[in-house]
Amino acid sequence: MASALLELAHIVRLAGADYRARHRGHLSRDQLRALWAIEHCRTPTLGGHLYVCDQCGRREPRYHSCRNRHCPKCQGLASARWCEKRRAELLPVGYFHLVFTLPEELHPFLLWNPVRLYDVLFHSAWETLCTLGANPAYLGARCGCLALLHTWSQTLAYHPHLHCIVPGGGLSFENDSWISARRNFLAPVSALSRVFRAKFLSHLKHAYRARQLRLAPSHPSHGNPRAFQALVDALFQKRWMVYCKAPFAAPQRVLAYLARYTHRVAITNTRLLHADARRVTFSYRDYRHRARHSVMTLSTDEFLRRFLLHVLPSRFVRIRSYGFLSNRSRHRTLARCRDLMRRRQRAPTPQSAAVAHPRCPCGRGYLRPVALFASCLPPASRAPP
């Protein structure tokens, strides 16, 4: 099928029925629901409306969308609406972009316990930001955070990580001043990595000891506390990946970034190049080689398997806000932040900026009076004022 016409729905219609038959009993209800929704999105199955032109009388049916959050065709409008709501919440500060990534050894735990351990991922990242943000050596304030969960890589491999957007500053603990972060520094990446590792593994050990985790019978830690403790010890010796990017150039750039990431699905229709009943070809960015564009071909069965790895449990919240950006107190605390920022940026007093001074020809400064010279002419010869 030509790439200009190819959609994920076409692939599901080609191979979805066979895939469901071969893997019957191994697919969750959420995965089956996602396949059905993508297959029938904007088709007569879901109904629609008939539109008629009031000039030429042209009649055109418009079918309803499935509104499933894993469908590539249904996320554009949802993303635009969500970003429009966030536009009024932007502060006039720089925003840092952080990414918290989990080691590959933890993937079996997350695949068997997605709700429990995705929650742990959110909480661990936020506790890390709280701990380091409260440190006077870095910020010394109460910070805010907007966190987005992604579980995929460009090749649809399982790669759970958390994108965090953090304003460059925070409220003082007395709630009476705004404390700005340094221009290009929020906290050391090494400290972020160590604290995040300790927080996550602490929560993981607690859940394991409380028998709140499910594991495959073939996993070494299944019913074997010693093997689990050995895994935890090995993970403590490993460096965890935390990425911290310099602030965006302007708050408006945050919205442009969020529009791409908030409601993104594992793969978009624009990346699909060719598909038939046996193989699917798609493009991806190879970040190991300077993000150059490459092409990958997978069997249809493997393509659908990888895609379904990223179907989230029903009702799971994948976009969360914390601190002074939390839903419960966002409007009140943001108004407080803006009020404190206006106090810090008071208008200059008349003594300090009385008159606009002429600009120097060098272009870098202003010509300011520093002394008064008396006239050397007699008073009678002076011109009238």
N, C-alpha and C positions, 0 to 999 in steps of 0.2 A: 504494500500500500504506500502511496506517495506520502512524503513527509508533510507536504502542505495540508493534507487532509487527515493526517493521522492523529488520533486521540487515544488516551488511556482507555476510554470506553470501548473503542474498537478492539483493543487487545483483549479486554475482558469478555466481549461478545464472541471473539474467535476461540478463546481457550478457557474461559471461566468455567463452563459446565464440566469439561473434562477434568480440570484441576480440582473442582469440588468433589467430583466422583472418586478421583484417585486418593484424595486426602480426607475422605469422610471420617469424621470422628476425631480429627486432629486440628480442625479449625474452630476458633472460638466464635461465639455468636456475634461479637463485634466485627470480626473479620468477614463472616458471611454477610452481615448487614452492609458492610462497606462495598463488597463486590456487587451485591444486588443494586445498591444505590447508584454506583458508578455506571453500571450497565444500563440502567433505565433513566438516567438523568436526561431531562429535556426530550423525552419521548412521549408518545400518546399514553403510555402506561400511567404517567403521573398527572395526566390532564393538562389543561392550559387555558389560554384565552384566544379568542379570534379578534383580530384587529382589522378594521376596515378604514380605508382612506376616505376622508370626507370630500375629496376633490375628484379623484378618478375611480373611486369605488373598489380599489384593490383590496382583496381579502387575504390576510396572512395569519396563519396560526402561530402562536407562541406558547410552547410547552413549558411546564413548570420544572424548576430545578429540584434536585434531590436534597440540597442543603446539607449534605454530609460533609464533615470537615476534612475528609480525606479525598474529596473529589476535586480535581484541578479546575473544573469549570465553575465551581460555586464559591471560590474563595476570594476572587477579585473584589466583588462588591462588599463582602464582609470585611476585608482588609481596609477598604476605603472608608467605610463607616466607622470602624474602630479608630483609625488614625485621625479622623475628623473630630472625634470626641476627645482625643488626647491633645489636640492642637492648643486648646485653651489652658492646658496644664503645664506647658513648657515654661521653664524658668530661664531668665537671661544669664545663664552660666554655661560652661563647657560640660559636656556629658562624656563620661568614660564608657568604653565598651570592654567588658570582660567575658571570657569564655572559660568555664569550668568543665574539664573533660575527665571521664572515669577510665581507669585502666581496663585493658581487655580481659584480665582475669575475673573481673566482676560481671561480665556480660551474662554468664549463665544465671547468676543470682537475679539480675534485673529482668531477664526474659521470663523467669518463673514467678517473679513477684513484682510485676510492673507498678501497681498502685502504691504498694508499701515503699519500694525503694526509689521510685521517682519522687515521692514525697520527701524521702530522706535526702535526695540530691538537692531539692529546693531548699530545705531547712539548713543543710550543711553549708551551702553557698551563702545564704543570708546570715547565718551565725558567723561565718568567716568575715564578711563585710562589717558586721556589727563590732566584732572583736577588734579588728584593725582600725576601723573608723573611730572607735572610742579612744584609741591610743593617741595621746597628745603629740607624740613624735610624728604622726602622719596627718591626722585631721583633728581629733579631739572633739568630735561632735556626733550627733545622731544623724545618720545618713538615710537615704532612700534608695530604692532599687526597683527596677522592672525586669522580671526574669521570664525568659522564653525557652521552652524545652524543645530541642531537636534530637532526633534519634538516628539520623541517617548521615551517610557521607555522599559524595557526588556519585559514587558507583552503587548506591543503595545498600551498601554494607551497614551492619548494625554499629552505630557510633553515637551512643548517648552523650549529650553535652548540653550545657546550659549557657545561653547568651544572657548577659546582664547589662542593662543600661543604668549607669549610676551618675546622678548629678554631681558636679564638681564642688561639693560643699555640703553643709548640713546645719541643723539647728543645734545651738548649745544645749547642754543638759538642763540649764535653768530656763530654756525656752525664751530667752530675752535678747538673743543676737544670732546673726547669721555668720557662720565661719566658712570662709572660702578655702578650697583646696589649692595646693600649688598648681601652677599652670599645666604642667605635663606630668604630674606625679600624684598618684592616689595612695599607693602602698607598694612595697617591694614585691615583685613577682615570687621570689623565693619564700617570703613570709606567707603570702597568699596560698602558695602550694602546700606548705607544711601545715598551716592551720586547717585548711580544707581537708587534707588527708586525715588529720587527727579527728576532726568533727565527724566525717563520714564513717570512718572505721569504728568510732565509738558507738554511733547509732547502729551500725551493722552488727556489732557484737551483742549489743543489748537485744536486738530483734532475734538474733540466732539463739541466744540463751533463753529467751522467753518463748521459743518455739513458734515464732510468728512468720518464719520463712519456709517456703516450699522449695525442694530441690529435686532434680532428676535422680532416680535411684542409682544411675551410673556415676553421679558426681562424687568425687572423693570425700567431700565434706558431708555427704548425706549420712546422718546418724553417726558421725565420727568427729567429736569435738576436737580431738588432737589434730586431725588433718585441717580442720577449720582454723585453729589457732596458728598452725604452721603457715597457712595461706595469709592470715592477717599479718604475721611477723614479716613475711616476704613483701607484702604490700607496704609495710612501714619503711622498708629499706629502699623502696622504689620511689623515684621522683614523679610526682603527679603533675600533669600538664595544666597550667593556668596561664591564660593569655590576657594581657592588658594592653589595650590600644590607646593611643593618645586621644584627647578629647576631640569631638567633632568640631569643625570650623565654626558652625553656628547652630543654635538650637533647632532651626528649621531642617538642618541635615539629619537630625534625629528622626524626624517624621519620614524622610525619604528612606532611611535605613529600615525603620519599623515597617513601612509599607511593603518592603521586600521580604521581611522575616516573620511577621506576626502570624499570618495565616498561610504560610507556605506549606505545601505537601511534599512528600518524598521526591516526586518527580513531576515536572510540568509538561504539558503537551508540546511546548516548543522544543523540548530536548529530544523528543522521539523522532527518529529518522526513518526507520523501516520496521515493519512487523508482518509476520505471517503466522500460521498455526504452529510453527516450530521454533522460530527465532525472533528476537527483538533487538534492534540496534538503536542506541541512543548516544548522545554526546555528553561529555562531562569535562569538568576542569580538573586538571592534574596539578594539585598544589605542591606536589613534590618537585615539579619541574616548572616553577614560576607561573603556575595557574594557566598553563597553555591548554587549549581545547584538544581533547582527544575523543576517540570513538570506542565504544565497547559493545560487543555482541554477546547476548546471553540466550540460553534456551528459554522458551516461553514459560516453562515450568519454574525455572530458577528465577526468572524475572518476577513472576507473581509471588514466589516465596519471599524474595527480598522485599517486595513492596508491602506485603502483609505483615512483615516484621514491625512496621512502623505504624500500624493501626493501634491507636490508643484505646484504653478501656473507656467504656461509656461513662459520660459525665465527668471524666477526668479533666481538671482545669490545667491547661498547659501554658497559660499566660497569667502570671501572678505579680502582685505589687506588694512592697514591704516598706516599713519605715514611714516617713512622712508622705509617701506616695500610696500608702495602703488605702483600700477602698473605704474602710470605716471612717477615716478622718482626713481623706485627701483634700477636700474643699477647704476645710478649716485650717489645716496646716499649710497648704499652699498659699492661702491668703496671708497667713502669719509670715511666711517666708518673704513674700513680696513686700509686705509692710516693713520688715526689718531691712530689706535691701534698699528701700527708698530712704530709710533713715541714715543708712551708711553713705548714701550718695546725695547728701544735702546740697542745696544751691549755695554757691560761694557768697560770703558776706560782702557788703559794699566796700569794706576796707581792703579786702584781698583782691577783688576784681572789679574795681570801680569803672574803668574806662577800657574800651577795646583799644589795644595798642597797635601801631602800624607794624606790619611784618617786615622783617629784615630781608634785604636782597639775597642773602644766603639761602633763604627758604626754610631755615631750621628754627628760627626764633622770632621774637618780637622786639621792637625798639621801645625801651622803657625810659622815662626821664629820671635822672639821678642827681642833677644839680641845676641851679638857676644862675645864669650869667646876667649881670646888670648892663644896661646899655651904656656905651661910651660917648654917645652924642648928647649935646645940651638939650634940655627939655623943650626949648622953643623950636628946634629943628626937627623934632620928631613928628612923624605923620600922626594924624588923629587916629585914635583907636577904631 
